[in-house]
Amino acid sequence: MLPGLSMRRMYGSVVEKNGGGTSSSLPIVNAEDASSSVVSKSRKGSTIASGVVNLANTIVGAGMLGLPGAFGGTGWLAGVFLIVLSASLSAHGLVLLSKAACLTGRPSSFYSLALASVPGYTTLIDAAVALKCFGVATGYLITISDSMVNALHHMIITGDPARDDRFIASLLLSRHFWVVGAMASVLPFCFYRTLDELKRLSALALVFVFMLVGMIVAYANGMADPCGGNEGGEETCKGDIVPFTNIPSTLTRLPIFVFSFTCHQNIFPIVNEMELPSQRRLNIVICSSIGFALVVFSAVAIEGYRTYGSAVRGDILLNYPENKQVTFLRICIAFMLALHYPLQLDPSRRCISSLVEGIIKWWRQKKIAASIPKAISGECLDGLAFRPEEVEESLDTDNGEPTIDSVYIQMVQNNVKIQQADDNDSKGITPDDRLFYNITFIFLLLSFTLATIVDDLGVILALVGATGSTLVSYILPGLIYVKVYPHKDMSLVMAYAQLLLGVVIMPLALYFILTKRVNH
């Protein structure tokens, strides 16, 4: 740090104190810079209904297929307690983040809130959220391909080698073919810039959710035979139904409950895009979305567990007999996950763009700081919008000499003004399209490559649930809120409780997950 230069890290404010004790501050990267990066042409005007549909669709994804299996590891009474607790804590985390976003101002993001609360960890937080969403999105591609292979296997395979060995049959039963197909199906939806533009896709995806719930309830209540085609009948098809199991088994399943309700990365575009985003309106969106997800998840988990008991598998669909109804449902789930993919890509893209913006700002600041001696001596500065005659405007009031602080401020002010003017003239304050498309294409390419070479992300997604989901759902909402909220009241106490719970859950869940894998 140069002598006399007072600034709040790389992303804070440069502050000059003159002889009169007044101060002037210049934000180098403010909240708007951070969150209006390459991804957002945010238009404020989305409705409560649009926010509910998009947030609910972010929650209700492939994670619900694992909830019956989670009940199998916890027992039905412990499972009901954990699913209600997870929904409540998730809703509370969303409320904390929405309040913090309103306190710091729109447009908001994890980056802008971290900048205001824990500026030393902005890069780490953005990277964690981006990786978490990338892992989930890639898992969607794998699940889509597996669902289509399983569905078509029932439709195509006849037992006749002459027909089953045909090229077209082999192609349609290839995982790699359907990874390509999954990528092609999600591609048209990946270039929307706001969540509000995805509301129709989200509504369509919810139709497939209702179909899944309907089938699970039908099998649980005897409308269809859940053990059809099973040689051992109900004796091997169903297991015991118990209220509790044991603590290690319950803690191993805990990340599944946390993961299922994780949607916190998408609360920020909802806040940014909503018309009149009062806390009351945001609370309606949050409670409606979480309430809807809780009803759906409870129906899937309880009815699925009641159908197969302790014999329920990690993916509930694997328990059901191979018939036309289940085959059709697998295809519906594949379409549902294709519509969910953009809801994971969007927040990841926003975080990646914030990281890129931070690197660009850091480089510009480093260049300016290195040129301060030349500016004081009146030399020409390459690439900087600072004129030597403006040194006179930055003279110290006591001795008529330019100070490092004053020159620095003048240089940054001129560069920021010109940069903003260029943006206004050439882009109408819109994000950089090239960076937007580059990030999107790189995300899609990496996701496609990983889904092609890896056929089982079960362990990775379990670790994502224990780390990324706990971080996003519990730790960050609590930490950010206690840092930016000025009043000592009950909401602050609850924020501390949320933070502490996340800090406890993460290592415990990781320990039991890794212990179980080692034992196996």
N, C-alpha and C positions, 0 to 999 in steps of 0.2 A: 504494500500500500504506500502511495506517495505521501510525503509529509504534507500536512495541512489539508489533505483530501478526506473529507468526511462523507461517506456514503454507506447506505444500507445494503451491504453485499453487492453482488452483481446485479440483482433484480430489484433493489430497493430504491431509495431516493437520494439524490445528491443535495446536500443542505449547506447553504452558505449563511454564516452568521456575521453580520456587519457590526460596526461600532455601536449602532443603536440597539442591538440585541434582537432585531427582527430576523426572521428567517424566510427563505424562499426555497421551495422544494420542487424538484423536477423528477417525476417518475420515469425511470428508464424503461421499465416494463410494467405497465399497469394491468389491472384485471381484464380490461378490454383487449389489450394486446395479446394477453395470454390465451384467452378463450376464443377470440375471433380469428384464430389461426386459419389454416388452409381449408377447414372443413365446413365452415358455417356461414351460410347466407341466411342467418337467423332472422326470420320475420316474426314479429310479435303479433299474434292473432289467433293462435290455436285455442281450441275450446277445452273445457273440463272433460267432455266425453272423449275427445281425441287423446288427451293425456292419460285417461283411465285405460283406454284400449291399448295404447302403446306400452304403458308401464305393466299392465296385466300380462300382455303378450311376452314381455321380457322375462317375467317371472315364470309363467306357465310354459315350460319347455320340456326338454328330454329328461330333466332331473326328476320329474314326477314318476317316470317309469321305475325309478329305483326306490321310491318310498315304501311300497309293499315289502320289498326286501329289507328295508331299514326297520320296519315294524317286526319282521321276522327275527331280527337281531336284538330288539329291545323289548318285545312283548307289546300287547295292544294298549295297555294302560300307560306304560312309560312312553310309548309312541305318541299317543294322543297328547300327553303333557308336553313332549318335546316339539311337536308340530305347532301347538298353540303358542308355546314359548318362543319358538323361532319366528313365527309370524309377528308376534308382538314386538320382539326386539328389532326385527327388520323394519317394521313400521316406525318404531321410535328412531331408528337410525336415519330413515328417510326424512322424518320431521326435523331432526337435528341438522341435516345437510341443507334442507330447504330454508330453514331459519338462518343458517350461516350464509347461504347464498344471498338472501335478501339483505342481510347486514352488510355484506361486502359489495353488493350491487351487481346488476346485470351488465353484460353477459357473464355468467359464472361457469366454473369448471372445477374439477379437482385441483387443477394447477393454480387457478386464481385463489382458491380457498387455502391451499397449502402455502401459497406465497404470502398470504395475510397472517397465517397462524404459525407455520413451521417452515420458514423460507429455506432452511438448510437441507430440507428433505424433499423438495419439489421434484427433482429428477427421479429419486427413488420411488416416490408415490406414482408418478406418471408411468414409469416403467412397470411397476407392479400391476397397475390397472390394465395397461396395454397387454401384458403377457397373460393375465387372467382371461381377458376377453378373447385373445387369440387362441388360447387353449380350448375354450368352450366352443368357439366357432369351428375350429378344426375337428373337434369331437362331433359336431353336427354333421360334417361331411362324411366322417367315418360311419356314423349311425345311419345316415341316409343310404350309403352304399350297402351296408349290411342289411338294412330293412328291405331294400329292393331285391338283393340276391335271395334272401329267405322267402320273400313273397313269390318271386318268379320260379324258384325251385319247386314250389308246390304246384305251380301252373304248368311248367314245362316238362319236368321229369315224369316219364310214363313207365319206366322200367324196361323199355325196349332199347337195347344198346344201339341199334341202327338209327333210331331217332334222337336218342339222348346225346350221341357223340357228334351230332352235326355242328358245323361251325357257328351257326346262328345261336344255337343253344349254349355253346361254350362261351360265346361272346356275351350273351345276356346274363350268364351266371358268373361273370368275371367281376371281382371287386373293383379292379382298376377301371373297367368300363363305366361303372356307376359312380366312381369318384369323379371322372370326367363329366358324366351326366349331371352329378350334383353341382359341380362348379358351373356348368353351363346354365343350370336352372336358377342359381342365385345371382349370376352375373348382372342381369338387367336391373336388379334391385339394389345394387351396391353403390350406385352413384348418386343417390338422393342425398341432399345436404341437410335436411331437417327431419326430425322424427315425425313431424306432422304430415309429411308427404308419404309416410309409411302406414298411415292409419287404416287405409282400406286393406292393405296386405295383412295387417295385424288382425283386423276383424275377420278376414277369411281364415286365418290360422286358428282363431278361436273356434270356428265351426268344427275343425278337425279335433280340437280338444274335447268338445261336447260329444263327438262320436266315440272317442276313446272311453270317456267316462261312462257313456251309455252301455258299451260292450262289457266293461268290467262289472258294472252293476247287474247286467243281465246274467252273466255267468255266476255271480255270487248268489243270486236269488233263484237259481234253478231254471231259468228260462232257456238255458243251453247247458250241455254236458261239459264241465270243465276238464273231465278226465277221458273224453272221447278218444279212442285209439290207444289208450294206455293199457298195456298187457296186464299190469298188476291191479288195475282198477283203482279205487279210492285208497286202498291200503298203501300203495306206493306214490300216489298222486298227491295226497294231502298229508300234512303233518299236524303236530299238536298246536293248539292255540292257548297261549299263556299270557297273563298280565305283565309279568316281568321276566327278565333273563338274569344277567349279571352285569356288574359295572364295566369290566373290560369290553364286553360285547356291545354294551350300550354306547360307551365313549367312542368305539370304533365307527359306529353308525352316525354319530353326532354330526360330522361334516356334511353328510347327505342332507340333513335337515337345514343346516346353515346354507349350503349351496343352493337348495331348491328355492329359497326366498331372496336370493341375491339379485338385485336389479338396480343398485344404488348408483351405478355409473350413468344411468339414463335419467336420473332426476334432474340433472343440470340442463339438458336441452329442453326438458318440459318446463322448467322455471324460465328459461330464456325465451321460449317461444310462446308462452301462455299470455293471453290478453288479460290485463289487470291481475298480475300474479300475487294476490293477497295471500296471507298465510291461511286464511279460512278456505279459500279455493284450492290451495295446494294440499291442505289436509283432506279435503274431499277426494281429491285424486288419489292420495296415498291410501287412505282408509278403504276406499272403494276397490282399489287394485289389490291390496293385501287381503281384504275380506273375500273377494272373488277367488283369489288363489287359494286361500285357506279352505274354502268350501270344496273346490275342485280337488285339492290335494288330499283332504280328509276322506272324500268319497273314494278316490283311487286307492289310498293307503289302507283304509279300514276294510273296504270290500275286497280288495286284492288279497289282503292277509287273511280275511275270513274265508276266502275261497280255498287257499292252499296251505294256510298255517305256516309252520316252520319250514315246510318244503318250498316256500316261495323263493324264487331266484332273484338275482340282482336286477335283471330286466324282466318285469312281469310278463311281457309278451312271450318269453321263452317257455313259460309254464303252459300256455294254452295249446290245444291241439291244432295241428295243421289242417285248416279247412278254409273254405272260401271267405268266411266272415273275418277270420284273423288275417288272411292274406290281404283282403281289401283294406283292413285297418293298418297293416304295415305300410301299404302304399300311401294311405292318408297321413301317417306319421312322417313319412319321407317328405311329403309336400309341406307339412307343418314346419319341419325343421328348416327346409329351404327358405320359408318365409321368416323364420327366426334369425337366420344367419346375418342379415343386415343390422339387426338390433345389437349384435355383438361387434360387428365391424365398426359401426359408427363411433362408439365411445373409445375403442382402441385407436381408431384413426385420429380422434381428437387429442388423445394423450400423446401419440407419436408426433403430431404436428406441434404440440406444445414443447416437446423435447427439441425438435428442430428449430423452433422459434427461439428457444433459450440459447442454443448453440450460436445462432446467427447474431443475437443480441450480445452475447459474450464476445464474439469476434469483433463486432463493431466497437464495443467499449474498449477492448484491448488496443485496437487501432487508434482510438481517440486518445487514450491514456499515454500511449507511446509518443504521440505528437504534441503533447502539452508543452514541452520545452521549446519546440519550434514556434508554437503559437505565441508564447510569451515574448520571444525575440522578434516576432513579426515576420518569420519566414513563411514561404508558400507551403501549404499543406496539400499533399496529393490525396484526392478522393474525399476530402472533408469540406463541408460547407461552412467554412470559417474564413472571414476576411480579416487581414491584419489590422485594418483601421478600426475594427470593432474592439480591439484591445482597450481603446480609450474608454469604451462603455463599461469595461470590467475593472477599472482602476479601484484600488482600495481607497476608501474615503479619508483615511488618516494621512498616508504618505504619498499618495498618487502613484503607487506601484501596483501592477497587476498581480493578484494572488493566484495561486494554483487553483483554488476552489472556484474563484470567479471566472477564470478563463475556461475551466472545465465545463462549468454550467453553461457559459455562452456557446461553447462548441457543441455541446449536446443539444441545447435548445435549437440551434440553427439546423443541425442534422435531422432532428425529429420533425421540425416544421417542414423542411423540404421533403422528407420522406412521406409525411402525411399528405402534403400537397400533390406529390407525384401519384400517390395512391388514389386520391380524390379525382385527379384529372384522368388517369388512365384506366382505373378500375371501378370508380364509383364506390370506394371503400368496400370492395368485395375481396374475398380471399384469393390467394395466388392459385389459379387453376392448375398450373403445371404441378405444383407441389401436392395439391389435392389428388390429382390423378396418379402421380408417381407413388404416393403412399398407398393408395387403393390398389394399384396393380402389384406392388411389392407384397402387400398383405395377402392378396389373393394367390399370388405365385407361391409364397412360402406355405400358406395354408394347404394349397393343393398338393405341393410336394410332400409335406409331412403326412397328409392323409393317404397318399399313394404308398409310401414306404412303411407306414406303421398301421397295423390292423387292430391294435388293442390299446386304447388310451385309458383303460380303466384305472390303472395305478396313477397315471398323470392327473386324471380328473379328480381322483380322491385327494391327491396332494394339493391340487388347485383349490378344492373345497376347503381343506384344512388351513391353507395359507392365504391364497388370494381372496376367497370369499369371506373368511373371517376378518381379514384386513379391511376389505371394502365395506362390509356390513356392520362391523362392531368397532374396530379400533379407530379407523379414520373418522367416522362420524363423531365419536366421543372426543377424540383428540382435537379435531378442528373446532368443535363447538366450545370446549373449555378454554381454548385460546382466543377466540374472537368474541365470545359472549361476555358483556361487561358486568352483568348483575349476578349477585350471589342469591339464587333462589332454588326452588325444587328442580327446575329443568337442568340447572347446572349440576346438581347432585346426581340426577339420572344420567347425565352425560358421563360423569365420572364412573358410574356403575357400568355403563355400556362399555367404556374403555377398559375397565378392569376385567370384565367378563371376557372380552376378546383376547386380552393378554393371557388369561388363564386357559381359555379353550384351545388356542393355537398350539402350544407345546404339548398339551395333554393328548389332543387328537392326533398330532403327528407321531407321538410316541407309540400309541396303540396301533396306528395304521402300520408303521414300520415294523413294530414287534410282530404283528400278525403276518406280514409278508415274509419276515425272516423265519418264523416258525413253519410256514408253508414250504 
